[in-house]
Amino acid sequence: MTSYSRVRGFFVMGSLFLWLGIQAYGQGTQSTILGSVTDSSGGAVPGATVTVKNQGTGIERSLATNESGDYRIAGLEAGVYQVSITAQGFKSYVRTDIDLNVSQIKRVDAALEVGAVTSAITVRGGPGQVETETATLSNVKPARDFIELPLSVFGRGDTNILVVAAGYNSVGCCDVVINGSRGGAFNLTADGAAVNNQAYSGRAANGVSASVEAFKEAKVITANAPAEYGQVSQIEVVTKSGENTLHGSLFWGNFDTVTAARSFFDTSKPSFLSNNTFDITSGGPVYIPHLYDGRNKTFYFFSYSGLRFRSGNRIYTSVPTYAVGAHVKVKKFEHRPVGLGE
């Protein structure tokens, strides 16, 4: 085998592993939109064309309703969607701004009205967040919660937000107890990949390594978790991705001695402290002028965060004064053999 053939073989194998990794990622976070299409009298409308479109990326999926007027489109990433339904002899039905969470099954039903296909009925806003298709109890924290709610000045950790979910309790530095279960009875994933403690199924000290600025949402399943997770409860974190419009963020936070209060025992100004936290994100379509336009098909997302922490500390203790030391007597003991009977 020539060197060229070996290099080509390695390239093919690497591409295959990358493709398999992408497929596995989709299985860990996929969601589903389903529903029924009926006419004004409640009768099923078979053969209607249902198109689901991600409003951020422009990616579409289409299929036809079955003989019962039902449809089901799976394998969708978390995001905001538009559902369009068309059928011969009926007005078009369009529903926009449907918020689809990670690993969610959302029902979107439609009642079509008789009329020309060129006429359209548009409904803005998706159904409520109540789970109607599964018995799972969960709490979803959107990106806005991680960005706008108060976080620890010593590090913008996700724990500060997740801990307010019903049934969620932090134990020590790292462990999590959900609804009274053991610390290792939950599974923590980031974009479908497990990020548990290596020693047991539980939260690692660093948790999710991504910055909270990169969080798209976090979902805490507190009861009746599906069998695919293998634990009593589940914490799923999904990071942001590129879209057709450029978007990004820049954050810098400082906690310094100038704004710090004195501790109880400080008789002078506070100990030195300077804590700087910074985050930067950027996402959008891959676009190379005159060469490639990646809108609706190829996207990128970049995130970087850092923490620069410097601090000083005072330690107070008691030491004997000179007067006390002068009165301390040191007695020297003489060692001598001790005979039997003494």
C-alpha positions as CSV (number, residue, x, y, z in Angstrom):
1,M,0.0,0.0,0.0
2,T,1.4,3.4,-1.0
3,S,1.7,6.3,1.4
4,Y,-1.1,8.1,-0.5
5,S,-3.4,5.2,0.0
6,R,-2.7,5.0,3.7
7,V,-3.3,8.7,4.2
8,R,-6.6,8.5,2.2
9,G,-7.6,5.5,4.4
10,F,-6.9,7.5,7.6
11,F,-8.9,10.4,6.3
12,V,-11.9,8.2,5.4
13,M,-11.8,6.5,8.9
14,G,-11.6,9.9,10.6
15,S,-14.5,11.3,8.6
16,L,-16.5,8.2,9.5
17,F,-15.9,8.6,13.3
18,L,-16.7,12.3,13.1
19,W,-20.0,11.5,11.3
20,L,-20.9,8.8,13.9
21,G,-20.1,11.4,16.7
22,I,-22.5,13.9,15.1
23,Q,-25.2,11.3,14.9
24,A,-24.7,10.3,18.5
25,Y,-24.9,13.9,19.6
26,G,-28.3,14.3,17.9
27,Q,-29.7,11.2,19.6
28,G,-28.9,12.6,23.0
29,T,-30.8,15.9,22.7
30,Q,-33.4,15.4,20.0
31,S,-37.0,16.6,20.4
32,T,-40.3,15.8,18.6
33,I,-43.2,17.8,17.3
34,L,-46.4,15.8,16.6
35,G,-50.1,16.5,16.3
36,S,-53.4,15.9,14.4
37,V,-54.8,17.7,11.4
38,T,-58.6,18.0,11.2
39,D,-61.2,19.9,9.4
40,S,-63.7,22.3,11.0
41,S,-66.0,19.4,11.9
42,G,-63.3,17.4,13.6
43,G,-62.8,14.9,10.8
44,A,-59.2,13.7,10.0
45,V,-57.4,15.2,7.0
46,P,-55.1,12.6,5.5
47,G,-52.3,13.5,3.1
48,A,-51.9,17.0,4.4
49,T,-48.3,18.3,4.0
50,V,-46.7,19.3,7.3
51,T,-43.5,21.4,7.2
52,V,-41.5,22.1,10.4
53,K,-38.9,24.9,10.1
54,N,-36.3,26.0,12.5
55,Q,-36.7,29.8,12.6
56,G,-33.1,30.3,13.6
57,T,-31.3,28.1,11.0
58,G,-33.9,27.9,8.3
59,I,-33.6,24.1,8.2
60,E,-36.9,22.4,7.2
61,R,-38.4,18.9,7.6
62,S,-41.6,17.8,5.8
63,L,-44.0,14.8,5.7
64,A,-47.6,14.0,5.0
65,T,-50.2,13.1,7.6
66,N,-51.3,9.4,7.7
67,E,-54.8,8.1,7.2
68,S,-55.8,9.2,10.7
69,G,-54.6,12.8,10.0
70,D,-51.7,12.4,12.5
71,Y,-48.1,13.4,12.0
72,R,-44.8,13.0,14.0
73,I,-41.5,14.7,13.2
74,A,-38.6,13.6,15.4
75,G,-34.9,14.3,15.6
76,L,-35.3,18.1,16.1
77,E,-32.8,20.2,17.9
78,A,-34.0,22.6,20.7
79,G,-35.0,26.0,19.3
80,V,-37.9,28.1,18.0
81,Y,-39.9,26.5,15.2
82,Q,-42.6,27.2,12.7
83,V,-45.2,24.6,11.6
84,S,-46.9,25.0,8.2
85,I,-49.8,22.8,7.0
86,T,-51.3,22.7,3.6
87,A,-54.0,20.5,2.1
88,Q,-56.1,20.6,-1.1
89,G,-59.3,22.5,-0.6
90,F,-58.3,24.1,2.7
91,K,-56.6,27.3,3.7
92,S,-53.0,27.1,4.7
93,Y,-52.3,26.9,8.5
94,V,-49.1,28.5,9.9
95,R,-48.0,28.5,13.5
96,T,-44.9,30.4,14.5
97,D,-42.7,31.0,17.5
98,I,-43.1,27.4,18.9
99,D,-40.5,27.0,21.6
100,L,-39.2,23.5,21.6
101,N,-37.1,22.4,24.6
102,V,-34.4,19.7,24.7
103,S,-35.7,16.2,24.7
104,Q,-39.3,17.4,24.6
105,I,-42.3,16.0,22.8
106,K,-44.6,18.9,21.9
107,R,-48.1,18.5,20.4
108,V,-49.2,21.0,17.8
109,D,-52.7,20.3,16.5
110,A,-54.4,22.2,13.6
111,A,-58.0,22.6,12.5
112,L,-58.1,23.6,8.8
113,E,-60.8,25.8,7.3
114,V,-62.3,25.3,3.9
115,G,-60.9,27.8,1.4
116,A,-58.1,28.4,-1.2
117,V,-54.6,27.2,-0.4
118,T,-53.3,30.7,-1.2
119,S,-55.2,32.0,1.9
120,A,-53.4,31.4,5.2
121,I,-54.3,31.4,8.9
122,T,-51.4,32.4,11.0
123,V,-51.2,31.7,14.7
124,R,-48.3,33.2,16.7
125,G,-47.0,31.5,19.8
126,G,-46.7,27.8,20.6
127,P,-48.7,25.7,23.0
128,G,-48.1,25.9,26.7
129,Q,-45.1,24.3,28.5
130,V,-47.3,21.6,30.3
131,E,-46.1,18.1,29.4
132,T,-49.1,16.4,27.8
133,E,-47.3,13.6,26.0
134,T,-45.2,12.1,28.8
135,A,-45.4,11.6,32.6
136,T,-42.0,13.3,33.1
137,L,-41.7,16.1,35.6
138,S,-39.0,18.6,34.6
139,N,-37.9,22.2,35.0
140,V,-36.4,24.1,32.1
141,K,-34.0,27.0,32.7
142,P,-33.6,29.2,29.6
143,A,-30.5,31.2,28.6
144,R,-32.0,34.3,30.0
145,D,-31.9,32.9,33.6
146,F,-28.2,32.2,33.5
147,I,-27.4,35.6,32.1
148,E,-29.7,38.0,34.0
149,L,-30.1,36.4,37.4
150,P,-27.5,37.0,40.2
151,L,-24.6,34.5,40.1
152,S,-21.7,34.0,42.5
153,V,-18.9,36.6,42.2
154,F,-16.3,33.8,42.5
155,G,-17.4,32.1,39.3
156,R,-20.6,32.1,37.2
157,G,-21.5,28.5,37.8
158,D,-24.7,26.9,36.6
159,T,-25.4,25.6,40.2
160,N,-26.6,29.1,41.2
161,I,-29.6,28.8,38.8
162,L,-30.3,25.0,38.9
163,V,-30.6,25.0,42.6
164,V,-33.8,26.9,42.5
165,A,-35.6,24.1,40.6
166,A,-38.1,22.2,42.7
167,G,-36.6,19.2,44.4
168,Y,-33.0,20.2,43.6
169,N,-30.6,20.4,46.5
170,S,-26.8,20.9,46.5
171,V,-24.7,18.8,48.9
172,G,-21.2,19.9,49.8
173,C,-19.2,21.4,46.9
174,C,-20.3,19.2,44.1
175,D,-23.0,16.6,44.8
176,V,-26.6,17.0,43.9
177,V,-29.6,15.4,45.6
178,I,-32.9,15.4,43.7
179,N,-36.1,14.6,45.5
180,G,-34.3,12.8,48.2
181,S,-32.4,10.4,46.0
182,R,-28.7,9.5,46.5
183,G,-26.0,11.8,45.2
184,G,-25.1,9.4,42.5
185,A,-28.6,8.8,41.3
186,F,-28.7,11.3,38.6
187,N,-27.1,11.8,35.2
188,L,-25.4,15.0,33.9
189,T,-25.0,15.6,30.2
190,A,-23.8,18.5,28.1
191,D,-24.9,18.4,24.4
192,G,-25.7,14.7,24.9
193,A,-22.3,13.7,26.2
194,A,-22.0,12.5,29.8
195,V,-20.0,14.8,32.1
196,N,-20.5,12.9,35.3
197,N,-18.0,12.3,38.1
198,Q,-15.5,9.6,37.0
199,A,-15.7,7.8,40.3
200,Y,-19.5,7.4,40.3
201,S,-22.6,8.8,38.6
202,G,-22.8,12.3,40.0
203,R,-21.7,15.8,39.5
204,A,-18.0,16.5,39.0
205,A,-16.3,19.4,40.8
206,N,-16.3,21.6,37.7
207,G,-19.7,20.4,36.4
208,V,-20.3,21.6,32.9
209,S,-17.1,23.2,31.6
210,A,-18.9,25.5,29.2
211,S,-19.5,29.1,30.2
212,V,-23.1,30.1,31.2
213,E,-23.0,32.6,28.4
214,A,-22.9,29.6,26.0
215,F,-25.9,27.9,27.6
216,K,-29.0,27.7,25.4
217,E,-31.0,26.0,28.2
218,A,-30.7,23.5,31.0
219,K,-33.4,20.9,31.8
220,V,-33.7,19.2,35.2
221,I,-35.8,16.0,35.1
222,T,-36.9,15.5,38.7
223,A,-39.3,12.5,38.4
224,N,-40.3,9.8,36.0
225,A,-37.2,10.1,33.8
226,P,-37.4,8.0,30.6
227,A,-35.5,4.7,30.6
228,E,-32.9,6.0,28.1
229,Y,-31.2,8.0,30.9
230,G,-30.7,5.0,33.3
231,Q,-31.0,7.1,36.5
232,V,-33.6,8.5,38.8
233,S,-33.2,12.0,37.5
234,Q,-31.4,13.8,34.7
235,I,-29.7,17.2,34.1
236,E,-29.4,18.1,30.5
237,V,-27.4,21.2,29.3
238,V,-27.6,22.3,25.7
239,T,-25.2,25.0,24.4
240,K,-26.0,27.6,21.8
241,S,-25.3,27.1,18.1
242,G,-24.9,29.3,15.0
243,E,-27.9,30.7,13.2
244,N,-28.6,32.7,10.1
245,T,-28.2,36.0,11.9
246,L,-25.0,37.0,13.6
247,H,-25.3,37.0,17.4
248,G,-22.9,37.1,20.3
249,S,-22.2,38.5,23.8
250,L,-19.5,40.1,25.9
251,F,-19.3,40.0,29.7
252,W,-16.9,41.3,32.2
253,G,-17.4,41.3,35.9
254,N,-15.1,42.6,38.7
255,F,-15.3,42.1,42.5
256,D,-12.6,44.2,44.1
257,T,-11.4,45.5,47.5
258,V,-12.8,48.9,46.7
259,T,-16.4,47.5,46.8
260,A,-15.8,44.8,49.5
261,A,-17.0,45.2,53.0
262,R,-14.8,44.6,56.1
263,S,-15.0,41.3,57.9
264,F,-16.0,41.2,61.5
265,F,-12.4,41.2,62.8
266,D,-10.9,43.7,60.4
267,T,-9.7,46.8,62.2
268,S,-8.4,48.3,59.0
269,K,-9.3,48.3,55.3
270,P,-10.3,44.9,53.8
271,S,-7.8,42.3,52.7
272,F,-6.6,42.6,49.1
273,L,-9.1,41.1,46.6
274,S,-9.4,41.3,42.9
275,N,-11.7,39.0,41.0
276,N,-12.2,39.4,37.2
277,T,-14.6,37.2,35.2
278,F,-15.0,37.5,31.5
279,D,-17.0,35.7,28.7
280,I,-17.2,36.2,25.0
281,T,-19.4,34.3,22.5
282,S,-20.1,34.6,18.8
283,G,-22.2,32.6,16.3
284,G,-23.6,32.8,12.8
285,P,-23.5,31.4,9.4
286,V,-20.2,30.4,7.7
287,Y,-19.8,33.0,5.0
288,I,-16.8,33.6,2.7
289,P,-17.5,36.4,0.2
290,H,-17.6,35.3,-3.4
291,L,-16.8,31.7,-2.3
292,Y,-19.3,30.2,0.1
293,D,-22.7,31.2,1.6
294,G,-23.5,28.9,4.5
295,R,-26.9,30.4,5.4
296,N,-29.5,27.7,6.0
297,K,-26.8,24.9,6.0
298,T,-23.5,25.7,7.7
299,F,-23.0,27.5,11.0
300,Y,-20.4,28.2,13.6
301,F,-20.4,29.1,17.3
302,F,-17.5,30.2,19.5
303,S,-17.2,30.7,23.2
304,Y,-14.4,31.6,25.6
305,S,-14.5,32.4,29.3
306,G,-11.9,33.1,31.9
307,L,-11.4,33.8,35.6
308,R,-8.5,35.8,37.0
309,F,-8.6,35.7,40.8
310,R,-6.1,37.3,43.2
311,S,-6.6,37.6,47.0
312,G,-4.9,38.2,50.3
313,N,-5.9,37.1,53.7
314,R,-5.3,38.1,57.3
315,I,-4.8,35.5,60.0
316,Y,-5.2,36.5,63.6
317,T,-3.7,34.4,66.5
318,S,-2.6,34.9,70.1
319,V,1.1,34.9,71.1
320,P,2.5,35.3,74.6
321,T,3.9,38.7,75.5
322,Y,7.5,39.2,76.8
323,A,6.2,39.5,80.4
324,V,4.5,36.2,80.1
325,G,7.6,34.6,78.6
326,A,9.8,35.8,81.4
327,H,7.8,33.8,84.0
328,V,7.8,30.6,82.1
329,K,10.2,28.1,83.8
330,V,11.6,25.2,82.0
331,K,12.4,22.2,84.3
332,K,15.1,19.8,83.2
333,F,14.5,16.2,84.2
334,E,17.5,13.9,85.0
335,H,17.4,10.4,83.7
336,R,18.8,7.6,85.9
337,P,18.4,3.9,85.9
338,V,15.6,2.4,87.9
339,G,16.3,-0.8,89.7
340,L,13.9,-3.6,90.5
341,G,11.8,-3.0,93.5
342,E,11.9,0.8,93.2
